Each structure stands twice: as structure tokens, then as C-alpha cells.
Amino acid sequence: MSNLSQEDLIWNKVLLARHPKRPTAKVLINHLFDNFIELHGDRLFGDDKSIIGGLGLLDKMPVTVIAQEKGETTEDKIVRNFGMCHPEGYRKSLRLMKQAEKFNRPVVLIIDTPGAYPGIGAEERGQASAIATNLTEMIDLKVPLISIILGEGGSGGALAIGVSDIVLMFENAMYSILSPEGFASILYKDSSLAKKAASVMKITSKDLFDYKIIDFIVPEAKNGLHTNPSYSFDILKKQLIQKIKELKEEEVSILLNNRYNKYRIMGANNGI
């Protein structure tokens, strides 16, 4: 039995979610989907490398895939902006979701970001508006939406591709209103108290499952996803196939009504 305190146990999960060897979205895409073809650009400003989007086959079913990519090497992390999206990344995501709706393809969304990029350029190009537009559009998108929380799910930057019919979350991932450091800065006026903040934020997969914010916990190997990713990815793939088939059988009106009620009830149950 572990001698670690509850605070330490939760902080260990934060460290595993951020582990430098934790598989990124590119690795997960290669495991889950066949014949993946990446599409680029938002048709307004540019191509945000922190978002990978395109088409692939899941058990021979065509799907649209949208993923936040942190990068693997130092150079790649810089190019990908460490998974922190600009407005054009969210607009690219929405463009691909609308394309999926046109061709009646389910959408799989992979979340892994500390948060939306807060730089001056991003704000000048409408960061808040891009996130808000995605939230508005996703609630009414007429195809199945499934989100996967792979590592970090930070704030509106994660939620902008997280409004879904089903939310799957890896065991040691985290999903929160902001980072523990940011929470500690606001609540305790000291970012060094991030460990303490994490222990009260309810950011773990178990907490979020209990609150019915997520729908399934993908188990990980004892020492984290990076030690045996195939074990977890295979479980996830079976769940994805099953959930998409179930969602595709629903009438569009029922699908949209269930999605709307999911977030209305979630908000009411959690005091929102």
C-alpha cells in the first residue's frame, strides 16, 4: 500500500500527464487509424501546426480526426507551439468538422494542450471568438463527436474541441479549468503551490468520471502510458469502434438532443 499522501498521488498523475515521453497525438493517430491523410489551413490566415486534422479509417469506417499535437523533439515542440493553439487552429478544426458534417463522417477529437495560446497575436486574431464559435457550432453538429483526453486538457483551449457526445479519458490524464500553477496563482497568490491546488481541483479521470463529465476511463500501465502505450491504445480503439457504431445508429434529432442535455445536466449538477 502506498505511503504517499493524497496530494502526492494526485500530483504524480499531473506529472504523468506531462511526462516528456508520454505519447503524443501523432503516435495515437498512427495506432488507431489507417490511411490517415492530413489536411491543412483555416482558409483565413494560415495553418496552425499545433492542430493535426484530416481523414482516416477506423475499422474501415471513414472518420475525421482532429488532434492537438505537442510535438516530440525540441524542434518539433517549438513548431507545434507545445500544443497551444492559435485561433487559426480552432478555425481549421471547425472547417474540418463542417466538412465531416457535409459528408456524414463521425469526428474523433484528441485533446492534449496546456491551454490556448495567450500571445498578443493570437488575441489580435480573435482567440476568444474562435473558441466561443467552436463551442456554439459543436453543440449542433449533425454527426457523432467523440473526444479523447490524451494528456493535458487545459481550460477553453481543450474545451474548444471537447464538446462531444462521448468523452474518453486516459487514466493519468488531467482535465481542468486551468493549470494547477494558474489556479494556485489566483487562489493562493503563489504558483509554487501548484501541488496543493491540484489536490482540490478535481482534475483526475476518477474525479471527472464521478462527476459524469467524462464517460470512460482508459486504463494505463502501472507506471504511465509511456511504458506500454499499445495496451491502452488497443482498449481505446475497441471503445471508439463500439461508441461510434452506437452513435451512428441514432437519429440526428436524438443525437443533438442528447448532446444538449448532456451539457445542460452536467452544468446543473455541478452548480453552473
N, C-alpha and C positions, 0 to 999 in steps of 0.2 A: 504494500500500500504506500502511495506517495506521501512524503513528508512535506511537500510543497504546500504553501498556503493557497487559498482560492485566488488571491490576487496574482500570485506567481503562475498558477496554472493558466489563467486567462491570458497573462502576458506572454507565456510560451506560445499560445495559439497565435497571438499577434505576430510574434517573431517567425513562426512557421508560415503564416500568410505572406510575410515579406521576405521569406528566405531567398537568398540570391540564386539558389539552384532550383527553386520551385519552377515547374514547367510553365511556360507562357502560353498564350492563346495559340500561337503558331503550332506548337507541339500538339496541343489538344485538337486543333483542326485537322492536322495530318493523321491523327489516330482515328477520329470519328468519321471523316468524310472522304469519299472517293471523288476523283476528278475535280478537285476544287479549282475554280477559276476566279482570280481576284479582279474586281472592278474598281475603278479609281475616280476620284473627284466629286465635288459637290455641284458642279456646273455654275458656280457663282464666284468662287475665289481660288480654290486650289485643292490639292489632295493632302489630307491630314494623315501622316504616316502612323499616328497613334491608333487609328482605326483600320482594321483589315476587314474588308467586306467583299462578298462575292457569292458564287453559286457552287453547290456541291451536291453529292448524292449521299443520302443516309439510308443504308439498307435498300438501295435502288430508288429511294424516294427523292425527288428534287427538292432542295430547300435553299433558302437564302441564309447566309451566315454573316453575322456582324460581330466583330470582336475587338476589344481593347487590348492592344499589344504593348507590353512594357519594353520589350527588347531583351536580348540575351547577352551580347557582348557590350562593352562600354560604348563603343562606337554606335552600335545598334540602339542602345538605350537613349543616346543623345538624339539620334534621328527620329526615334519614336516618342521623344519628349517624355520618357519614363511612364508612358501610358496616360498622360494628362492631355485630354482632348482640347482642341481649339473649336470654335463654332463651326468651322467647315467640316470637322469630323462628325459632329452631330447632324449637320445638314446632309453629308454624304450618307450617313446611316438612314436618315429619313427618306432620302431619294431611293435607296435600295429597298426599304420597307414598302414604299409605294409601288415600286416595280414588282415586288413579290405579291402585293395585293392584286395588281393588274393580271398577273399570270397564275394567281391562286396557289402560291407556294407558301408553305409554313416558314416562319422565321425563327432561327436559333440565334440568341444573343449571348455573348460571352463577356462577362463583366470582370475587369481587373484593372482598377485605377485608384490612385490615392485621392483623386478628385479632378474636376475640370480645371484646365489651366487658368490661373488667375492673372495672367500678364496684361499689360496695358493694351497690346494689340488685340488680344482675344476679347477684351471688354469693348474696344472700339468697334470690333466687327460683330458685336451682338451676342456675347456668350450667354447671358441670362435669357434673352429672347429665343435663342436656338434650343436651349434646354426646355424652356416652357412650351415651345411649339412641339417638340417631340412628345412631351407628356400628353398634350392635348390630342395629338394625332394618333398616338399609340392606343389610347383607350377605345378608339373607334375603328381601328384597323381590322378589316374583314377577313383576316386569316389567322391561324393559330400562332401564338407567340410564346416561346419558351426561353426564359433567361437562366443562365448558369453563372453562379458566383464562383469564380475560379480562385482568386486570391484576395485582393483588397476590393471592397465595394464602398467607395468613399463619396458620400453626400450626393448632391444633384448630379455630379459627374457620372455616377453609377446609375442613378435612377433614370437618367435620360435615355438609357437603353434597357431599363429594368421593368417597365410597365408591361406585365405579361400575364397570360392565363395560368402558367405554371412557373414557379421559381425553384430551381435546384441549386443546392449549395454544398460545396466541398466541406468536409468535417472541420478542417482547420482554417477555413477562410473567415473573413470578417466582413460585416456589412453594417454601416453606421452613418449617422447624420453628418459626421466629420471625423477627422483623425483623432486618436486619443490625445495627441500633442495639442491639437487645436482646441479640443474640449477642455483640457487642463489649463490652457492659456486663458480661456474665458471663465471657467468656473473657479479655478484655484489661483488664477493670475500667475501661473508658473508652469511652463510647458514641460519642465523636468519631472512633473508629477503625472506623466502620461500613464504609467503603470497603474496608479491609483484610479485615474479616470477610466481606464479600460475596464476595471473591475465593477464599475457602476453603470456602464453604458449599454449593457445587454447587446453585445456585438457578435457573440458566438453563434454558431449554427444551432446549437441546442436551445439557446435563448430565443432565437428567431423562429424556430420551429414551434416552440411552446406558445409563442405569441401569434402563430399562424401567419407569419409574414413570409415564410418560405414553406415549400410543400414536401421537400425530400432532402435528406442529408446523404451525400455521397461519402461513404467511409474511406478513410485513408490508412495507409500502412502506419505502424506504431510510431515511427519517428518522422512522419510527414510525407506529403505527396511526392516529394523529390526522390524518396528512397525506393519507391515502387509505383511509378505512375500508371503502368499498364493495369494493375489490379483495380485502381479506382476508375480509370477511363473505360474499362470493359463494363463495369457496373453502370456507369453513367450512360454508355451507349445503349444498353438494354432498356434503361428507363426512358431515354429520349425516344427511341423507336416506339415503345409502348404508349407513351403520353401523346406523341404526335398522331398516332393512329386513332387514339380515342378522341382527340380534339377534332380531327378531320371528319369524324362521323357526326359531329354536332351541327345542327342548323346554325347559320350565321347569326340569326337573331338571338338564339340561346347563348351562343359563344360570347357575343358582345354584352348581353345582359349579365352573364356570369362574371365576366371580367369587371364590369362596372360595379357589381355588388361586392366582388372580392375586395376592391379598394375602398368602397364606402363602408363596408362592415369592418375592415381592418382599421380604418381611421377611427370609427366609432368605438371599437373595442379598446383602442389604445389612446383614447382621450383626445383625438384630433378633430 
